[in-house]
């Protein structure tokens, strides 16, 4: 869950800064709908995948399966 929240934050802040960069340096104004409904979710998805992929090895070392529920969690349910 922490990775998802970090990824969403990264995506929306980066979309905001991309729109500021394009406006100030190139002079192109991106509409708000394109910035927050197209660019931000794409950057969020990529950053979430990168965060999850980078944490794959540390979770595997600690005995937690990366994409599947762990045995301890299955026993609790």
Backbone as a printed PyTorch tensor [residue, N CA C, xyz], in Angstrom:
tensor([[[  0.8250,  -1.1890,   0.0000],
         [  0.0000,   0.0000,   0.0000],
         [  0.8720,   1.2570,   0.0000]],

        [[  1.9600,   1.1950,   0.7360],
         [  2.8780,   2.3330,   0.7830],
         [  3.4410,   2.6180,  -0.6110]],

        [[  3.7460,   1.5660,  -1.3650],
         [  4.2850,   1.7480,  -2.7110],
         [  3.2710,   2.4200,  -3.6260]],

        [[  2.0160,   2.0540,  -3.4880],
         [  0.9700,   2.6520,  -4.3200],
         [  0.8090,   4.1340,  -3.9900]],

        [[  0.7790,   4.4600,  -2.7080],
         [  0.6320,   5.8650,  -2.3130],
         [  1.8360,   6.6920,  -2.7700]],

        [[  3.0390,   6.1370,  -2.6330],
         [  4.2290,   6.8430,  -3.1080],
         [  4.1760,   7.0420,  -4.6160]],

        [[  3.7460,   6.0190,  -5.3410],
         [  3.6650,   6.1160,  -6.7910],
         [  2.6580,   7.1490,  -7.2550]],

        [[  1.5120,   7.2080,  -6.5950],
         [  0.4980,   8.2060,  -6.9500],
         [  1.0160,   9.6130,  -6.6620]],

        [[  1.6680,   9.7830,  -5.5360],
         [  2.2450,  11.0930,  -5.2100],
         [  3.2950,  11.5110,  -6.2160]],

        [[  4.1700,  10.5900,  -6.5690],
         [  5.2050,  10.8810,  -7.5620],
         [  4.5710,  11.2470,  -8.8930]],

        [[  3.5500,  10.5090,  -9.2980],
         [  2.9120,  10.7550, -10.5890],
         [  2.2720,  12.1210, -10.6880]],

        [[  1.5270,  12.5150,  -9.6670],
         [  0.8310,  13.7940,  -9.7450],
         [  1.7760,  14.9770,  -9.5650]],

        [[  2.7770,  14.8450,  -8.7000],
         [  3.7500,  15.9300,  -8.5820],
         [  4.5820,  16.0670,  -9.8520]],

        [[  4.9590,  14.9480, -10.4540],
         [  5.7430,  15.0440, -11.6770],
         [  4.9110,  15.6110, -12.8240]],

        [[  3.6300,  15.2750, -12.8900],
         [  2.7740,  15.8600, -13.9290],
         [  2.6630,  17.3660, -13.7470]],

        [[  2.5620,  17.8030, -12.5090],
         [  2.5060,  19.2400, -12.2300],
         [  3.7920,  19.9290, -12.6680]],

        [[  4.9410,  19.3330, -12.3320],
         [  6.2130,  19.9540, -12.6960],
         [  6.4900,  19.8640, -14.1900]],

        [[  6.0220,  18.8060, -14.8450],
         [  6.1530,  18.7230, -16.3010],
         [  5.3570,  19.8400, -16.9630]],

        [[  4.1430,  20.0950, -16.4620],
         [  3.3350,  21.1670, -17.0510],
         [  3.9730,  22.5320, -16.8080]],

        [[  4.5750,  22.7380, -15.6270],
         [  5.2750,  24.0040, -15.3720],
         [  6.4880,  24.1600, -16.2770]],

        [[  7.2230,  23.0770, -16.4710],
         [  8.4130,  23.1110, -17.3150],
         [  8.0420,  23.4570, -18.7540]],

        [[  7.0270,  22.7940, -19.2830],
         [  6.6270,  23.0640, -20.6590],
         [  6.1000,  24.4790, -20.8250]],

        [[  5.4190,  24.9840, -19.8230],
         [  4.8750,  26.3350, -19.9030],
         [  5.9810,  27.3780, -19.8730]],

        [[  6.9690,  27.1990, -19.0120],
         [  7.9830,  28.2420, -18.8540],
         [  9.0890,  28.1730, -19.9050]],

        [[  9.5010,  26.9810, -20.3140],
         [ 10.6290,  26.8890, -21.2350],
         [ 10.2190,  26.8120, -22.6960]],

        [[  9.1580,  26.1320, -22.9910],
         [  8.7560,  25.9560, -24.3820],
         [  7.6180,  26.8900, -24.7530]],

        [[  6.8370,  27.2970, -23.7770],
         [  5.7180,  28.1820, -24.0410],
         [  4.4520,  27.4480, -24.4200]],

        [[  4.4160,  26.1540, -24.1810],
         [  3.2380,  25.3500, -24.4820],
         [  2.4520,  25.1580, -23.1970]],

        [[  1.1880,  25.5220, -23.2300],
         [  0.3350,  25.3530, -22.0590],
         [ -0.4770,  24.0800, -22.2510]],

        [[ -0.2900,  23.1420, -21.3340],
         [ -1.0320,  21.8830, -21.3960],
         [ -2.3260,  22.0630, -20.6140]],

        [[ -3.4550,  21.6920, -21.1860],
         [ -4.7120,  21.7890, -20.4390],
         [ -4.6810,  20.9370, -19.1690]],

        [[ -5.4170,  21.3770, -18.1670],
         [ -5.4280,  20.6880, -16.8750],
         [ -5.9400,  19.2600, -17.0250]],

        [[ -6.9270,  19.0590, -17.8840],
         [ -7.4800,  17.7120, -18.0590],
         [ -6.4200,  16.7450, -18.5840]],

        [[ -5.6230,  17.1860, -19.5400],
         [ -4.5660,  16.3190, -20.0750],
         [ -3.5050,  16.0700, -19.0180]],

        [[ -3.1650,  17.1000, -18.2570],
         [ -2.1300,  16.9520, -17.2390],
         [ -2.5350,  15.9630, -16.1660]],

        [[ -3.7300,  16.1130, -15.6220],
         [ -4.1050,  15.3150, -14.4600],
         [ -4.9000,  14.0590, -14.7830]],

        [[ -5.4060,  13.9170, -16.0150],
         [ -6.1520,  12.7120, -16.3500],
         [ -5.4050,  11.7930, -17.3040]],

        [[ -4.3310,  12.2580, -17.9220],
         [ -3.5620,  11.4040, -18.8340],
         [ -2.1150,  11.2590, -18.3700]],

        [[ -1.4200,  12.3750, -18.1930],
         [  0.0030,  12.3160, -17.8470],
         [  0.2170,  11.7730, -16.4400]],

        [[ -0.5210,  12.2780, -15.4640],
         [ -0.3130,  11.8660, -14.0670],
         [ -0.5730,  10.3750, -13.8420]],

        [[ -1.6700,   9.7960, -14.3420],
         [ -1.8440,   8.3490, -14.1350],
         [ -0.7840,   7.4950, -14.8280]],

        [[ -0.3200,   7.9280, -16.0020],
         [  0.7290,   7.1690, -16.6820],
         [  2.0280,   7.1850, -15.8870]],

        [[  2.4200,   8.3620, -15.4140],
         [  3.6440,   8.4610, -14.6170],
         [  3.4710,   7.7140, -13.2990]],

        [[  2.2800,   7.7680, -12.7120],
         [  2.0130,   7.0300, -11.4730],
         [  2.1640,   5.5310, -11.6880]],

        [[  1.6030,   5.0280, -12.7650],
         [  1.6840,   3.5890, -13.0300],
         [  3.1250,   3.1380, -13.2310]],

        [[  3.8830,   3.9130, -13.9720],
         [  5.2850,   3.5590, -14.1940],
         [  6.0690,   3.6100, -12.8920]],

        [[  5.8390,   4.6330, -12.0790],
         [  6.5850,   4.7330, -10.8230],
         [  6.1840,   3.6360,  -9.8420]],

        [[  4.9010,   3.2420,  -9.8160],
         [  4.4790,   2.1350,  -8.9470],
         [  5.1590,   0.8400,  -9.3790]],

        [[  5.2050,   0.5830, -10.6780],
         [  5.8740,  -0.6250, -11.1530],
         [  7.3570,  -0.6140, -10.8140]],

        [[  8.0070,   0.5330, -10.9640],
         [  9.4280,   0.6220, -10.6260],
         [  9.6670,   0.4290,  -9.1360]],

        [[  8.8160,   1.0090,  -8.3010],
         [  8.9650,   0.8480,  -6.8500],
         [  8.7560,  -0.6110,  -6.4600]],

        [[  7.7130,  -1.2480,  -6.9960],
         [  7.4610,  -2.6540,  -6.6760],
         [  8.5800,  -3.5530,  -7.1810]],

        [[  9.0840,  -3.2670,  -8.3760],
         [ 10.1640,  -4.0860,  -8.9220],
         [ 11.4480,  -3.9180,  -8.1140]],

        [[ 11.7110,  -2.7090,  -7.6390],
         [ 12.9330,  -2.4930,  -6.8620],
         [ 12.8550,  -3.1510,  -5.4940]],

        [[ 11.6530,  -3.3300,  -4.9580],
         [ 11.4970,  -3.9670,  -3.6520],
         [ 11.3390,  -5.4780,  -3.7550]],

        [[ 11.3680,  -6.0070,  -4.9750],
         [ 11.1440,  -7.4330,  -5.1730],
         [ 12.1990,  -8.2740,  -4.4620]],

        [[ 13.4630,  -7.9190,  -4.5950],
         [ 14.5310,  -8.7200,  -4.0090],
         [ 14.5320,  -8.6620,  -2.4940]],

        [[ 14.2730,  -7.4970,  -1.9130],
         [ 14.2710,  -7.4250,  -0.4490],
         [ 13.0980,  -8.1970,   0.1450]],

        [[ 11.9730,  -8.2220,  -0.5460],
         [ 10.8440,  -9.0130,  -0.0520],
         [ 11.1110, -10.5020,  -0.2190]],

        [[ 11.7870, -10.8590,  -1.2840],
         [ 12.1130, -12.2670,  -1.4990],
         [ 13.1090, -12.7440,  -0.4410]],

        [[ 14.0640, -11.8880,  -0.0670],
         [ 15.0410, -12.2520,   0.9600],
         [ 14.3850, -12.4270,   2.3210]],

        [[ 13.3480, -11.6640,   2.6000],
         [ 12.6910, -11.7680,   3.9010],
         [ 11.6250, -12.8620,   3.9290]],

        [[ 11.4630, -13.5830,   2.8370],
         [ 10.5260, -14.7000,   2.8050],
         [  9.1220, -14.3190,   2.3810]],

        [[  8.9280, -13.1140,   1.9330],
         [  7.6130, -12.6730,   1.4840],
         [  7.5510, -12.8350,  -0.0300]],

        [[  6.5080, -13.4840,  -0.4940],
         [  6.3400, -13.6280,  -1.9360],
         [  5.9870, -12.2700,  -2.5320]],

        [[  6.4670, -12.0370,  -3.7270],
         [  6.3230, -10.7090,  -4.3020],
         [  4.9030, -10.4610,  -4.8090]],

        [[  4.3650, -11.3470,  -5.6440],
         [  3.0460, -11.1210,  -6.2190],
         [  1.9570, -11.9440,  -5.5420]],

        [[  2.3340, -12.9120,  -4.7310],
         [  1.3470, -13.8010,  -4.1320],
         [  1.2500, -13.5500,  -2.6390]],

        [[  0.1400, -13.9910,  -2.0750],
         [ -0.0270, -13.8740,  -0.6350],
         [  0.9100, -14.8600,   0.0530]],

        [[  1.4470, -14.4720,   1.1760],
         [  2.3380, -15.3680,   1.9040],
         [  1.5230, -16.4570,   2.6000]],

        [[  2.1970, -17.5140,   2.9890],
         [  1.5230, -18.6260,   3.6650],
         [  0.9540, -18.1850,   5.0100]],

        [[  1.6770, -17.3090,   5.7160],
         [  1.1920, -16.8310,   7.0130],
         [ -0.1120, -16.0470,   6.8470]],

        [[ -0.2030, -15.2630,   5.7890],
         [ -1.4190, -14.4940,   5.5480],
         [ -2.5770, -15.4160,   5.1790]],

        [[ -2.2960, -16.4480,   4.4020],
         [ -3.3410, -17.4000,   4.0330],
         [ -3.8650, -18.1400,   5.2550]],

        [[ -2.9810, -18.4470,   6.2050],
         [ -3.4060, -19.1380,   7.4190],
         [ -4.2780, -18.2420,   8.2880]],

        [[ -3.9990, -16.9400,   8.2790],
         [ -4.7950, -16.0090,   9.0770],
         [ -6.2060, -15.8830,   8.5290]],

        [[ -6.3310, -15.9660,   7.2270],
         [ -7.6500, -15.8250,   6.6080],
         [ -8.4140, -17.1020,   6.7800]]])
